[in-house]
Amino acid sequence: MKEISYTKLINNMANFLQSYARGVSYTQSGLKVRTGRLRNSIFALPEYSRNRVLFGVGVVYGRIQELGGVVVPKKAKRLWIPLKTNMTKAGVPRFLPRDVFEKGFVRGNFFFLKEGKRAIPMFVLKDKVEIQPKKYLYNAIEKLNSSFPMLVDRWVADVKIFEKILEKVRRGK
């Protein structure tokens, strides 16, 4: 029977940990999936020289969702946050501010869209928004740390079982 290479073990564990982090991070953090872009950007990168696996996310907003923070406008005076009246069932805004700006008006901290005699609230205007930390990746990694030795043992056992089955198939038994 072949020895399992250390590199192969680390690669397979990194792939497993990535899949696990993507699944656990969302089911236990309360994050809602709209497009799946954040979840699918979670990656695990094996670093062989230091015997570790690095985790990260590949989208800009991943960090603020993980750690929390304050969002402030960069170019505009205020942030335009879509209200439910401006959202689809999937949670995507129907209109962007630039699409409806000339068809409505601002009153207080709200932007209203004029439709005939009706005024429909579309956006709330805010100076800043505080995002609470979700710790979706941290919690997944913590959970993995506690069960990592068992996962390695199980993976090694499964590889040995798989290799025995392959050997029998090759022999024609």
N, C-alpha and C positions, 0 to 999 in steps of 0.2 A: 504494500500500500504506500502511496506517495505521502510525503510530508506536506503539510499545508504551509504554503509560503507566508511569511509574515506580511509581505506587501499585499498579497491577495486577501488575507484576513482583514487588514486595515481598510482596504478598498471596499470590501463587502460590508464591513461594519459601518463605514461612512455612508454608503448608500442606504443601509437599513436605518441608520440614525436620522438621515435626512428625511426619509419617508415617515418615520415615526414622529419627528418634530413637526412635520407638516400636518399630520393628523391630530396629534395630541394638542398642539399649540392652539388650534381652533376649537376643538371640542371642549377644552377645559378653560379657555380664557374668556369666552363670551364674545369673541370677535365674530362679526357677521360677515359672511362671504357674499359679495356682490359680483365681482368679476373673477376672483381667485388669484389676482395678480400678486398680492402680497404673499399669500400662502405658497404659491408656486415659485416665488423667488427665494424661499428659504433654501440655503445650501449648506452642505457639510463637506469640508475640504480636508482630506487626510494630509497630515504633515509627518512624514515618516521619520525624519531626523530627530524629532522631539517626542515621538510616540504619542501623538495626540491628534484629535480631530477638531478643526476650527468650524464654528458655525457663524452664519451671517445671513443677511437679506440683501436682495439686489434691487430694491426700489428705494427711492429717496425718503418716502414717508414711513418706511419701516422702523427707523430709529425713534421717531417721536411716538409711534404707536407702542413701541416696546418700553421706552423710558419715560414717556410723558413730556410735557413742556408747554410753552405758550407760543401760539401762532399769531403773528402780527402782519398786517399788510405791508408789502414791499413797495408797490407803486401806487396803489389806490389809497384813499384816505381811510376807508373802512373795509372790512371783510363783508362779502355778500353771502349769507348762509341761506340756502334754499329752504323754504317751508314745505310742509306736506302737500299743500295745494299745488306746488310746482314739481312734485315728484311722481315718477311712475311707480308701478307696483314693485319693480326691482330696486327701487331706491335711487334711481338716476334722475337728475334734474331734467325737466322737460325743456326749460329755457335757461339760457345763460344771461347774465345781466346785459351784455352787449346786444343780445337779440331783442330784448324788450324795453331797453332804456327809454327810447323815444315814444313808446306806447303807454307810458305810465308816469307815476310821480312818487316822490319820497315824502312821507309824513312821519315825523318823529324818527324812530329807528326801523321803519318798515318801508319797503318798496311795494307799491300797488300797481297792478296792471289794469288799465281801463278797458272794459269790454262793454260797449254801449253805455248804459247808466250804472253798470256795476263796477265796483273796484275790488279786485281779487288780490289779497296779500300774497306776494311771491317770494320775497326775501326779507330776512331780518338783517340789519346792518350792525356790525359790532366792531369795536376798536381792537379787540383781541379775543382769542378763544383759548381756554386752558384745556389741554388734552390730558386725561388721567392715564397713568402708565398701565398697560395691559399685561406686561411681562409674559407674553405668549411664548417667546423663545426661552426665556430664563426658566419658566416652569417646566417646559418640556425637557430641557437639559437636566434640571434637578431630578426629575422623575427617571430619566435615563441613567444618571449617575448611580442611583440606588440599585438599579437592576442590571447594570452593565456586565458584571462578572457572570451572572446567570445567562445573559444573552450570548456572551462569547462561548461559554460552555455548550449551550444549546446549538449554536451555529456550527461549532467544531463537530459535535455529535451528528448533526444532520449531514455535514459534508462527508463524514466517514460512512454513514449509512448510504448516501447517494453513490459514493465510490464503490461500495460493495455491490450495489444493484447493477451499476455499470459493468463491473467485472464479470458478474454472472451473465449479463446480456452478451458480452463479448465472447464468452466461452460457449454460448448457445444453450445455457441451462434454463 
